[in-house]
Amino acid sequence: MNDVNSNDLASENTLKRLRDLRFGLLNLHKVLLDAERDAYEQVHGSVTSGQLLQLVISHEQFAWLHTISEFIVRIDEMLHADEPATEGDATIIFAQARELLKPSETGSQFQQNYHKALQRDPAAILSHRDVMKIL
């Protein structure tokens, strides 16, 4: 366990930004998931909520969304850890979020799929904008 100087602890403003980021990423994830579901259903027909859950867990078309899910979990763990978050921890999370959400035709698999999603879905663009305002 590291001793944390109280001056290093994340401020209330920083913790609020982390919670806002988490909420924004959850909204973005839902928009991306809905768009991916629509694309899947156009090819394979309608799916139930239970079937969608199985697809999200195991189907390759949805695998790229795991990256954002795992990032949200990291924020949750930071906000609910036994040791309080520091300003440094938050700075790292904000920088990683900015890097993750850089759409790119040549970047990581997530960034490539994210780029495609932003090209075809206006709701994704709006959700992206909302998250970037927080960052």
C-alpha positions in Angstrom: 0.0 0.0 0.0 1.5 3.3 -1.0 1.2 6.3 1.3 -0.6 9.0 -0.5 0.0 12.6 0.3 -3.4 14.4 0.7 -2.2 17.0 -1.8 -2.0 14.2 -4.4 -5.5 13.0 -3.9 -7.9 13.7 -6.7 -10.0 16.9 -6.1 -13.7 16.8 -6.0 -13.7 18.5 -9.4 -11.5 15.8 -10.9 -13.6 13.0 -9.3 -16.7 14.7 -10.9 -14.9 14.7 -14.3 -14.1 11.0 -13.9 -17.8 10.2 -13.1 -18.9 12.4 -16.0 -16.4 10.6 -18.3 -17.7 7.3 -17.1 -21.3 8.3 -17.8 -20.3 9.8 -21.3 -18.5 6.5 -22.2 -21.6 4.5 -21.1 -23.7 6.6 -23.4 -21.2 6.3 -26.2 -21.0 2.5 -25.7 -24.8 2.2 -25.9 -24.9 4.2 -29.1 -22.2 2.1 -30.7 -23.8 -1.1 -29.5 -27.2 -0.1 -30.9 -25.5 0.7 -34.3 -23.7 -2.6 -34.3 -26.9 -4.4 -33.4 -28.7 -2.7 -36.3 -26.0 -3.7 -38.7 -26.1 -7.3 -37.4 -29.9 -7.5 -37.7 -29.9 -6.2 -41.3 -27.9 -9.3 -42.2 -29.2 -11.9 -39.7 -32.7 -10.7 -38.7 -33.9 -9.5 -35.3 -32.3 -10.7 -32.1 -33.7 -10.7 -28.6 -32.0 -9.0 -25.7 -30.7 -12.3 -24.5 -29.3 -13.2 -27.9 -27.7 -9.7 -28.1 -26.0 -10.3 -24.8 -24.5 -13.6 -26.2 -23.5 -11.8 -29.4 -21.8 -9.0 -27.4 -19.9 -11.6 -25.4 -18.8 -13.9 -28.1 -19.4 -12.7 -31.7 -16.5 -11.2 -33.6 -18.6 -8.3 -35.0 -19.1 -7.0 -31.4 -15.6 -7.8 -30.1 -14.2 -4.3 -30.7 -16.7 -2.9 -28.2 -15.0 -4.8 -25.4 -12.2 -2.1 -25.4 -14.6 0.6 -24.3 -16.4 -1.7 -21.9 -13.1 -2.6 -20.2 -12.1 1.1 -20.1 -15.3 1.9 -18.2 -14.6 -0.9 -15.8 -11.1 0.6 -15.1 -12.8 3.9 -14.3 -15.2 2.1 -12.0 -12.4 0.4 -10.2 -10.6 3.7 -9.7 -13.6 5.4 -8.3 -14.4 2.5 -5.9 -10.9 1.4 -4.9 -9.9 1.1 -1.3 -7.2 3.7 -1.9 -8.5 7.1 -3.1 -7.7 8.1 -6.7 -4.9 10.6 -7.2 -4.6 13.5 -9.6 -2.0 11.5 -11.4 -4.3 8.5 -11.7 -7.0 10.7 -13.2 -4.5 12.5 -15.6 -3.5 9.1 -17.0 -7.2 8.0 -17.4 -8.0 11.2 -19.2 -5.0 10.9 -21.5 -5.8 7.2 -22.3 -9.4 8.1 -23.1 -8.3 10.8 -25.5 -6.0 8.3 -27.2 -8.6 5.6 -27.3 -11.2 7.8 -28.8 -9.1 9.0 -31.7 -10.8 7.6 -34.7 -8.3 6.3 -37.3 -8.4 4.4 -40.5 -4.9 3.0 -39.6 -4.9 2.9 -35.8 -5.9 0.0 -33.5 -8.8 -2.3 -34.3 -11.0 -0.2 -32.0 -9.9 3.1 -33.6 -10.6 1.7 -37.1 -14.1 0.4 -36.1 -14.7 3.6 -34.2 -13.8 5.7 -37.3 -16.3 3.6 -39.4 -19.0 4.1 -36.7 -18.5 7.8 -36.7 -18.8 7.9 -40.5 -22.1 6.2 -40.6 -24.0 7.2 -37.4 -24.8 10.8 -36.4 -25.7 9.7 -32.9 -22.2 8.4 -32.5 -20.8 11.7 -33.5 -22.9 13.5 -30.9 -21.9 11.1 -28.2 -18.2 11.4 -29.2 -18.6 15.2 -29.0 -20.1 15.0 -25.5 -17.2 12.8 -24.2 -14.6 15.0 -25.8 -16.1 18.1 -24.0 -15.4 16.3 -20.7 -11.8 15.5 -21.7 
